[in-house]
């Protein structure tokens, strides 16, 4: 049970420390990937209205320094990861290899590009499960995959709109158009909502309150529709983190979801 697991985490300082270092190691390896990706995209980023000020694109950090920095990050991340758990270390290694291949060319292959991004988030989830020795629900796995696809396609739509307005075209969006991306976002939003509803009905954390879990779907549906509205109408789907931090409606959904889940679980 998840509540029992969290109680165990906070009571077991060794497990808490292990999870912290697992998070740290994966974050370090992810930073190595992002550095490599910024290095590969520096020419495009220099023409981007927001990304042009990034350290590598702006020239504040030399390419040779970025390469050394990326390698050092990867080695440091692997050192921590393999010391924690061998399986966790290999998942982290697989994540890095997949993203190197992605940065070197697959990022320009339509559909494959967004699926690789989604698989990357799946690896994050399962790596945490391995470290914590907690099985991952199939419905949770499906939701993470669908959500990652949804956000990735929203990002592609944002890039496409930018390319049409500025004339700066990223190769990854040349095979897409707005009609296709709008349709895909609508389909993914629908399936994601359905997957969440199924999750609430098949993964009962507190059996006597299982009937209330579906109520949390209200916040999920509102949040997804708000994101769709901001993406399709306002053209703000390219930065989900900033939307989460700045959009009061999305924040309301998140806080409401947390509060209702807390009441259901406790």
C-alpha positions in Angstrom: 0.0 0.0 0.0 1.3 3.4 -0.9 0.5 5.1 2.4 2.3 2.4 4.3 5.2 2.8 2.0 5.5 6.5 2.7 5.3 5.9 6.4 8.1 3.3 6.0 10.1 5.9 4.0 9.9 8.5 6.7 10.6 6.1 9.5 13.4 4.3 7.6 16.2 6.9 7.3 18.4 4.4 5.3 15.7 4.0 2.6 15.0 7.8 2.6 18.7 8.4 2.0 18.9 5.8 -0.7 16.0 7.4 -2.5 17.5 10.8 -2.2 20.8 9.7 -3.8 18.8 7.8 -6.5 17.0 11.0 -7.3 20.3 12.9 -7.3 22.1 10.4 -9.5 19.3 10.3 -12.1 19.1 14.1 -12.1 22.9 14.3 -12.7 22.7 11.9 -15.6 19.7 13.8 -17.0 21.7 17.0 -16.8 24.4 15.3 -18.8 21.8 14.5 -21.4 20.4 18.1 -21.5 23.9 19.5 -21.8 24.6 17.2 -24.8 21.2 18.2 -26.3 21.9 21.9 -25.9 25.3 21.4 -27.6 23.7 19.6 -30.5 21.0 22.3 -30.8 23.2 25.4 -30.3 22.8 26.7 -33.9 19.0 26.5 -33.8 18.9 27.9 -30.2 20.8 31.0 -31.3 17.8 31.9 -33.5 15.2 31.1 -30.9 13.8 34.1 -29.0 14.0 32.4 -25.6 16.8 29.8 -26.0 19.3 32.2 -27.5 20.5 33.2 -24.0 21.3 29.6 -23.0 25.0 29.3 -21.9 26.1 27.2 -24.9 24.0 29.0 -27.5 25.1 32.4 -26.4 28.7 31.4 -26.4 29.3 31.9 -22.7 30.2 28.2 -22.5 32.5 26.8 -25.1 31.6 23.5 -26.9 34.7 21.7 -25.6 33.9 22.7 -22.0 30.3 21.5 -22.5 31.5 18.1 -23.7 33.8 17.6 -20.8 31.1 18.8 -18.4 28.6 16.4 -19.9 31.0 13.4 -19.6 31.9 14.3 -16.0 28.2 14.5 -15.1 27.5 11.1 -16.6 30.4 9.5 -14.8 29.4 11.0 -11.5 25.8 10.0 -12.0 26.7 6.4 -12.9 29.1 6.2 -9.9 26.3 7.0 -7.5 23.7 4.9 -9.4 25.6 1.6 -9.5 26.7 2.0 -5.9 23.0 2.1 -4.9 21.7 -0.8 -7.0 23.0 -2.6 -10.0 19.6 -2.8 -11.8 19.1 0.9 -11.1 22.5 1.6 -12.6 21.7 -0.2 -15.8 18.3 1.5 -16.1 20.2 4.8 -15.8 22.8 3.7 -18.3 20.0 2.7 -20.7 18.4 6.1 -20.3 21.6 7.8 -21.2 22.3 5.6 -24.3 18.8 6.1 -25.5 19.1 9.9 -25.2 22.5 10.0 -26.9 21.0 8.2 -29.9 18.0 10.6 -29.7 20.3 13.6 -29.7 22.4 12.3 -32.5 19.5 11.9 -35.0 16.3 10.2 -33.8 15.1 13.6 -32.5 14.5 14.5 -36.1 12.4 11.4 -36.9 8.7 12.2 -36.6 6.7 10.2 -34.0 9.9 8.3 -32.9 11.1 11.5 -31.3 8.1 11.9 -29.0 7.9 8.2 -28.2 11.6 8.2 -27.1 10.8 11.1 -24.7 7.8 9.2 -23.3 10.0 6.1 -22.8 12.5 8.2 -20.9 9.8 9.1 -18.4 8.9 5.5 -18.1 12.5 4.6 -17.2 12.4 7.3 -14.5 9.3 5.7 -13.0 10.6 2.2 -13.0 14.1 3.2 -11.8 12.4 4.6 -8.7 10.4 1.4 -8.3 13.5 -0.6 -8.4 15.2 1.5 -5.7 12.2 1.6 -3.4 11.4 -2.1 -4.2 7.8 -1.1 -5.0 5.9 -2.6 -7.9 4.6 -0.1 -10.5 1.0 -0.3 -11.4 0.3 -1.0 -15.1 -2.3 1.8 -15.1 0.2 4.2 -13.5 2.8 3.3 -16.1 0.3 3.8 -18.9 -0.7 7.2 -17.4 2.9 8.4 -17.2 3.5 7.3 -20.8 0.4 9.0 -22.1 1.1 12.2 -20.2 4.6 12.4 -21.5 3.3 11.9 -25.1 0.7 14.6 -24.5 3.3 17.1 -23.2 5.8 16.2 -25.9 3.3 16.7 -28.7 2.2 20.0 -27.1 5.8 21.0 -27.2 6.1 20.1 -30.9 3.0 22.2 -31.6 4.6 25.1 -29.9 7.8 24.7 -31.9 5.7 24.5 -35.1 3.8 27.7 -34.3 7.1 29.4 -33.6 8.6 28.2 -36.8 5.6 29.5 -38.8 5.8 32.9 -37.1 9.6 33.4 -37.1 10.7 31.3 -40.1 13.1 29.4 -37.9 12.3 25.7 -38.5 13.4 22.8 -36.3 13.8 19.5 -38.2 11.6 17.7 -35.7 8.5 19.6 -36.7 8.9 19.5 -40.5 6.7 16.3 -40.7 3.9 17.8 -38.6 1.2 20.3 -39.2 -1.3 21.9 -36.9 -4.3 19.8 -37.9 -2.4 16.6 -37.1 -1.0 17.9 -33.8 -4.4 19.2 -32.7 -6.0 15.9 -33.5 -3.3 14.0 -31.6 -3.5 16.2 -28.6 -7.3 15.7 -28.5 -6.9 11.9 -28.7 -4.2 11.7 -26.1 -6.2 14.0 -23.7 -9.2 11.7 -24.0 -7.2 8.5 -23.5 -5.2 10.0 -20.6 -8.4 10.9 -18.8 -9.9 7.5 -19.3 -6.7 5.8 -18.1 -6.8 7.9 -14.9 -10.4 7.0 -14.3 -9.5 3.3 -14.7 -6.6 3.8 -12.4 -8.8 5.1 -9.6 -11.1 2.1 -9.9 -8.5 -0.6 -10.2 -5.9 0.6 -7.7 -7.8 1.0 -4.5 -5.4 2.3 -1.9 -8.0 2.4 0.8 -10.8 -0.1 -0.1 -13.5 1.4 2.2 -13.0 4.7 0.4 -12.5 3.4 -3.2 -15.8 4.9 -4.4 -14.5 8.4 -3.6 -11.3 8.0 -5.6 -13.0 8.7 -8.9 -13.9 12.2 -7.6 -10.3 13.2 -8.0 -10.8 12.8 -11.8 -12.6 16.2 -11.7 -9.3 18.0 -11.0 -7.5 15.9 -13.6 -10.0 16.6 -16.3 -10.1 20.3 -15.6 -6.3 20.5 -15.5 -5.9 18.7 -18.9 -8.6 20.8 -20.5 -6.9 23.9 -19.1 -3.6 22.8 -20.6 -5.3 22.1 -23.9 -6.9 25.5 -23.9 -3.6 27.2 -23.2 -1.9 25.2 -25.9 -4.4 25.5 -28.7 -5.8 29.0 -28.0 -3.1 30.8 -26.2 -0.1 29.0 -27.7 1.5 28.4 -24.3 2.0 24.6 -24.4 5.7 24.7 -24.9 6.7 25.1 -21.2 4.5 22.9 -18.9 6.7 23.6 -15.8 6.2 27.4 -16.1 2.5 26.9 -16.7 2.3 24.7 -13.5 4.0 27.5 -11.5 2.3 30.5 -13.0 -1.2 29.4 -14.1 -3.6 29.8 -11.1 -6.1 27.4 -12.6 -3.6 24.6 -13.0 -2.3 25.3 -9.4 -5.9 25.1 -8.2 -6.3 21.7 -9.8 -3.0 20.4 -8.3 -3.8 21.7 -4.8 -7.4 20.4 -5.0 -6.2 17.0 -6.2 -3.7 16.8 -3.4 -6.2 17.8 -0.8 -8.9 15.4 -1.9 -6.4 12.5 -2.2 -5.1 13.3 1.3 -8.7 13.1 2.7 -9.3 9.8 0.9 -6.1 8.2 2.0 -6.1 9.4 5.6 
